[in-house]
Amino acid sequence: MTERSDRGQLATSLVEATVGALLLLSVVAGFIWIPAGDVPDGTLDRHAADALAVLDAEPPAGTGRSRLSAACRSPAAFATEQSELATRLDAALPAAAFGRLETPHGTVGPAPPTDVAVGRATRSTGRCLASLRVWVP
């Protein structure tokens, strides 16, 4: 029996170039086909609940148990806490997220757009029910 030593062989550099091109195309396709702005609603709900917990744990500028409970006491108390609520809300949410806190005495933050997913959380402070809506444009 004779052995064949003249069989064809694919160049290693050609195989490496093909694998590299496929890897690069898969990364590019991942960015094209996965929308960057879509965040699951559960994640937004969790961000809203966490931000409300931060606001409820923070000491108030005026009097009261927390910044959130002080804002729920009266319109005047809400006015006292409003700027700090806005600052702390921005700090408590992820960088790309926006939020709107609503109490019976006022709101903090812009209204969410109608065409995005919105997460929600509510917290009872004893005197009122505060709700927070969070979204990513």
Order of alpha helices (4+ residues) and beta strands (2+ residues): alpha-alpha-alpha-alpha-beta-beta-beta-beta
